[in-house]
Amino acid sequence: MRCISVYTDNFELFSDMFEQVIEINLNENDERELEGITISDSGEVPEHYLERMAKKPEVVVMKDKNRGITILQHGKVFEILIPSDESEAVTAG
């Protein structure tokens, strides 16, 4: 899974910019600013990262089931977990 971090604790702002964030073509460890908010591509994260984070009481887990995207919100960061190409091919087929 590819992980994109959005550094804000403002859910409304995050929600407004979500579509733009997932469309931005970032390279691994690349960082950009969008509407005054820092966005970075943290690269690939292992499956167990999601499982481990979801168990923490301070982490909010949201899902976009149509696209297989999971969003973790904790502290002042949203992490968007996007299935890698191989995973998408398996779930789409």
NUKOL-180129 format. One record per residue: residue number from 0; residue in three letters; x, y, z negated of N, C-alpha, C in turn. Coordinates in pm, 1 decimal, decimal comma. Each point is the difference from the previous one (the first is absolute). Layout:
BEGIN
     i    aa        n.x        n.y        n.z       ca.x       ca.y       ca.z        c.x        c.y        c.z
   NUM   ALA          X          Y          Z          X          Y          Z          X          Y          Z
...
//
This chain:
BEGIN
     i    aa        n.x        n.y        n.z       ca.x       ca.y       ca.z        c.x        c.y        c.z
     0   MET       83,5     -118,2        0,0      -83,5      118,2        0,0       87,7      124,2        0,0
     1   ARG      -40,9       94,2       78,5       68,9      129,1        4,4      -60,8       89,3     -107,6
     2   CYS       82,6       75,6      -69,8      -46,9       86,1     -107,5       28,7      146,3       33,0
     3   ILE     -105,4       80,5       -0,1       14,2      144,3       17,7      -42,0       65,3     -130,9
     4   SER       88,4       80,6      -57,4      -28,4       68,3     -125,8      -42,8      142,4       27,7
     5   VAL     -106,5       43,2      -68,5      -50,6      136,1       11,2        5,3       59,6     -140,6
     6   TYR       83,8      101,4      -16,5       27,6       53,8     -132,7      -96,4      111,7      -38,9
     7   THR     -115,2      -42,0      -53,4      -99,8       90,6      -54,1      -87,4      -78,9      -96,1
     8   ASP      -62,2       69,9      -93,5      -98,3      -65,3      -86,6     -140,1       53,4       29,9
     9   ASN      -12,3       74,0      109,7     -126,4       59,8       40,9      -70,8      -93,9       97,5
    10   PHE      -99,5      -74,1      -49,9      -68,2      -99,0       83,6      -70,2       65,2      119,2
    11   GLU      -62,8      114,1      -21,9      -71,9       66,9      108,9       95,6       38,0      113,6
    12   LEU      113,8       56,4      -35,6      100,4       36,8      100,4       52,0     -124,7       71,8
    13   PHE       29,6     -105,2      -76,9       46,7     -125,4       59,0     -104,3      -55,0       97,1
    14   SER     -124,0        0,2      -42,4     -108,2      -52,5       82,7      -12,8       78,2      130,9
    15   ASP       12,6      133,3       -9,5       -9,9       84,3      119,5      112,1      -26,4       99,8
    16   MET      119,2      -37,0      -50,3      114,8      -16,5       90,0       32,3     -146,6       31,1
    17   PHE      -76,4      -93,3      -53,7       27,7     -143,4       14,8       18,8      -42,8      145,1
    18   GLU      -93,1       37,2       86,8        8,1      -42,1      140,3      126,8       53,3       66,7
    19   GLN       35,0      125,2      -29,1      121,8       58,1       56,2      122,8      -75,7      -48,8
    20   VAL       -0,4      -35,4     -127,3      115,1      -68,4      -59,7       24,8     -133,9       68,2
    21   ILE     -104,9      -78,3       19,8       22,9     -132,4       60,1       31,6        8,1      148,7
    22   GLU      -29,3      113,5       63,4       32,5       17,7      141,4      141,4       54,8       22,7
    23   ILE       59,7       60,8     -103,9      134,3       56,8       14,7       99,0     -112,6       27,2
    24   ASN       86,6       22,2       96,6      100,5     -100,8       34,6      128,2       27,4      -79,3
    25   LEU        7,9      -60,3     -117,4      117,8       15,6      -85,7       90,3     -120,6       14,5
    26   ASN      129,7       24,0       -3,3       95,7     -110,0       -5,6       21,6      -35,8     -146,4
    27   GLU       55,9     -118,5      -25,6       25,8      -41,4     -136,8       87,5      102,8      -70,6
    28   ASN      -38,1       33,2     -121,8       67,7       99,3      -84,1       -5,7      140,8       57,3
    29   ASP      -89,9       23,1       95,6      -20,4      132,8       57,2      -95,6       76,6      -91,7
    30   GLU       14,4      131,9       -3,9      -83,0       82,8      -86,6      -47,8      121,7       78,0
    31   ARG     -127,6       35,0      -18,4      -56,5      117,2       65,7      -88,4       73,7      -98,7
    32   GLU      -33,1      122,4       37,5      -93,6       76,8      -80,6     -123,4       26,4       84,1
    33   LEU     -116,1      -22,8      -57,6     -127,4       20,8       68,0      -90,2       76,1      -96,4
    34   GLU      -45,0      117,6       40,6      -86,1       83,5      -84,6       61,5       23,0     -138,4
    35   GLY      132,4       14,4       -4,5       69,3       25,9     -125,7       24,0     -123,1      -85,4
    36   ILE      -35,6     -116,9       49,9       14,8     -125,9      -74,4      110,0      -83,6       65,4
    37   THR       88,7      -55,3      -81,9      106,9      -85,0       51,9      -53,7     -139,8       26,2
    38   ILE       34,2      -51,5      117,2      -38,5     -135,2       41,7      127,8      -72,2       39,2
    39   SER       16,5     -123,5      -46,7      119,5      -74,2       38,8      -34,1     -144,3       31,1
    40   ASP       76,8      -55,6       92,5      -14,2     -140,5       36,3       99,9      -77,4      -84,3
    41   SER      -50,4      -81,9      -88,1       85,6      -77,4      -90,0       42,0     -133,1       59,8
    42   GLY      -37,9      -25,1      124,7       37,6     -124,8       65,7      -91,0     -114,6      -39,9
    43   GLU       52,3     -118,8       16,7      -77,3     -121,2      -29,3        4,3      -33,1     -148,8
    44   VAL     -114,1      -42,3      -54,1       -5,8      -48,1     -137,7      -52,4     -143,2        2,1
    45   PRO       45,6      -83,7      -91,5      -45,5     -139,2       -2,1     -144,3      -11,9      -50,7
    46   GLU      -66,1     -108,7       34,8     -138,2      -25,1      -41,7      -15,5        9,5     -151,4
    47   HIS       97,6      -52,6      -73,8      -13,8       -2,8     -145,6        0,6      139,8      -60,5
    48   TYR       46,4      101,6       73,1       -3,3      137,9      -49,7     -144,8       42,3      -24,7
    49   LEU      -86,9      -26,6       96,6     -141,8       34,1      -13,5      -60,8      -75,7     -118,2
    50   GLU       27,3     -127,0       -9,9      -54,5      -80,7     -109,3       44,8       53,1     -135,5
    51   ARG      127,7       32,9      -10,6       56,8       49,6     -125,4      -58,7      136,7      -36,7
    52   MET       -9,1       89,2       96,2      -51,9      134,7      -26,2     -149,2       -3,3      -34,5
    53   ALA      -75,5      -86,0       65,7     -144,8       -7,5      -22,2      -33,9      -43,5     -142,6
    54   LYS       91,0      -67,9      -66,0      -24,1      -47,0     -137,0       19,0      108,9     -104,8
    55   LYS       67,0      108,5       37,8       28,3      106,8      -96,1     -125,5       84,5      -23,5
    56   PRO      -31,1       29,0     -127,0     -122,9       75,0      -29,8        0,3      144,0       51,3
    57   GLU      117,1       59,0       20,3        6,5      139,6       45,4       -6,9       13,2      152,5
    58   VAL      -10,6     -112,4       70,4       -2,2        1,7      147,0     -142,6      -19,9       50,3
    59   VAL      -41,7       91,1       87,7     -130,3      -12,0       65,6       24,0      -62,9      136,5
    60   VAL      -77,6     -102,6       34,0       14,6      -69,2      128,1     -123,4       27,3       85,4
    61   MET       24,3       50,2      122,2     -108,6       25,6       94,7       31,8      -76,5      128,2
    62   LYS     -104,2      -39,3       71,4       22,0      -77,0      123,4      -80,8       56,3      115,9
    63   ASP       62,7       -4,9      117,7      -68,5       26,3      126,0       -5,6     -136,8       67,5
    64   LYS     -107,9      -71,9      -25,4      -10,0     -138,8       46,3        1,0      -12,8      151,7
    65   ASN      -53,7       99,8       70,4       -3,3       -6,8      146,2      139,8       -4,4       59,9
    66   ARG       94,1       69,3      -62,2      136,6        5,6       53,0       99,1      -79,1      -83,2
    67   GLY      -45,1      -60,0     -109,2       89,9      -78,2      -84,0       97,5       85,0      -79,6
    68   ILE      -31,8      128,0      -19,9       88,0       92,1      -70,7      -36,3        2,0     -147,7
    69   THR      100,7       -1,4      -85,4      -19,6       12,8     -143,9       66,9      128,4      -45,6
    70   ILE      -65,9       71,7      -88,7       53,9      124,6      -54,1       14,4      -16,8     -150,9
    71   LEU      118,8       26,9      -49,1       24,9       -1,6     -143,9       16,7      144,4      -44,9
    72   GLN      -65,4       36,9     -109,8       17,7      134,6      -54,1       45,6      -14,8     -144,1
    73   HIS      113,2       61,3      -28,7       51,3       -0,5     -137,3       86,1      122,7      -20,1
    74   GLY      -15,0       61,0     -115,8       74,9      122,7      -26,1      -31,8      104,2      104,3
    75   LYS      102,2       57,7       59,0      -19,7      105,3      100,4       35,7      -49,3      139,2
    76   VAL      -33,9     -127,0       28,1       31,0      -55,6      131,6     -109,4      -96,9       44,6
    77   PHE      -28,0        5,8      129,9      -84,6      -99,2       65,5       92,7      -82,3       87,4
    78   GLU      -12,4     -130,9       -5,2       78,8      -87,7       87,3      -96,5      -69,7       95,1
    79   ILE       22,7       21,0      128,8      -83,9      -62,5      102,5       74,6     -122,8       50,8
    80   LEU      -59,4     -117,1      -20,8       61,9     -126,0       43,4      -70,2      -46,4      126,9
    81   ILE       75,6        1,0      109,0      -53,7      -34,3      131,3       58,2     -134,8       42,3
    82   PRO      -85,6      -92,7       41,9       52,5     -130,3       43,0      101,8       15,8      111,9
    83   SER      106,0      -79,5       -6,6       99,6        2,3      107,8      -62,0      -65,0      123,5
    84   ASP       64,2       16,1      114,6      -53,2      -50,2      126,9      -32,2     -148,3       -4,5
    85   GLU       87,8      -78,4      -66,1      -23,4     -144,3       -5,2     -128,5      -31,1      -76,6
    86   SER      -22,4       69,9     -112,1     -119,5      -21,8      -79,4     -124,6       40,5       76,1
    87   GLU        6,7      111,1       72,5     -114,6       46,1       76,7      -37,0     -101,4      106,5
    88   ALA       99,7      -59,7       63,0      -26,9      -98,3      104,6      -71,3     -121,3      -57,5
    89   VAL       37,4      -38,4     -121,3      -62,5     -116,6      -64,4     -143,7       31,1      -39,3
    90   THR      -23,5      117,4      -63,4     -135,0       31,1      -46,0      -91,5       38,9      115,7
    91   ALA       55,7       54,6      107,1      -83,4       41,0      113,2      -41,1     -120,1       84,8
    92   GLY       79,9     -105,9       -6,2      -26,0     -113,6       87,9      -82,9      -99,1      -60,6
//
